[in-house]
């Protein structure tokens, strides 16, 4: 939603880029903590579920 604007100003561009970076870094840190606390169960889940966007041709449970 940060990138959806009818008029992109320099200030909005900087804000959008910073918030996108914040989310990406936060996701990486959260994933690291989940692997540490849940171990192989989370790794199996992560193999079957895409991180950000669903992929229609990739079905859960298929390897």
C-alpha positions as CSV (number, residue, x, y, z in Angstrom):
1,X,0.0,0.0,0.0
2,X,3.0,2.3,0.4
3,X,3.5,2.4,-3.3
4,X,-0.2,3.0,-4.3
5,X,-0.5,6.7,-4.9
6,X,-1.8,8.8,-7.7
7,X,1.1,11.3,-7.3
8,X,4.5,10.1,-6.2
9,X,6.5,12.9,-4.5
10,X,10.1,12.5,-3.5
11,X,9.1,12.4,0.2
12,X,6.5,9.6,-0.5
13,X,9.1,7.7,-2.5
14,X,11.6,7.9,0.3
15,X,8.9,6.8,2.8
16,X,7.8,3.9,0.6
17,X,11.3,2.7,0.1
18,X,12.1,2.9,3.8
19,X,9.0,1.1,4.8
20,X,9.5,-1.6,2.2
21,X,13.1,-2.1,3.5
22,X,11.8,-2.2,7.1
23,X,9.3,-4.9,6.2
24,X,11.9,-7.0,4.4
25,X,14.4,-6.8,7.2
26,X,11.7,-7.5,9.8
27,X,10.5,-10.6,7.8
28,X,14.1,-11.9,7.6
29,X,14.5,-11.5,11.4
30,X,11.2,-13.1,12.2
31,X,12.0,-16.0,9.9
32,X,15.3,-16.5,11.7
33,X,13.6,-16.5,15.1
34,X,10.9,-19.0,13.9
35,X,13.6,-21.4,12.6
36,X,15.4,-21.1,15.9
37,X,12.3,-21.7,18.0
38,X,10.4,-24.2,15.9
39,X,13.2,-25.9,14.0
40,X,12.4,-28.5,11.4
41,X,8.7,-28.0,11.6
42,X,9.0,-24.5,10.5
43,X,11.5,-25.4,7.8
44,X,9.0,-27.9,6.4
45,X,6.2,-25.3,6.5
46,X,8.5,-22.7,4.7
47,X,9.2,-25.2,1.9
48,X,5.5,-25.6,1.2
49,X,4.3,-22.0,1.6
50,X,5.6,-19.0,-0.4
51,X,6.9,-16.0,1.7
52,X,5.0,-13.1,0.2
53,X,2.9,-14.0,-2.8
54,X,0.9,-17.2,-3.5
55,X,2.2,-19.2,-6.5
56,X,-0.7,-20.9,-8.2
57,X,1.4,-23.6,-9.9
58,X,3.1,-24.6,-6.7
59,X,0.8,-26.7,-4.5
60,X,1.4,-27.2,-0.8
61,X,2.7,-30.7,0.0
62,X,4.1,-31.3,-3.4
63,X,7.9,-31.7,-3.6
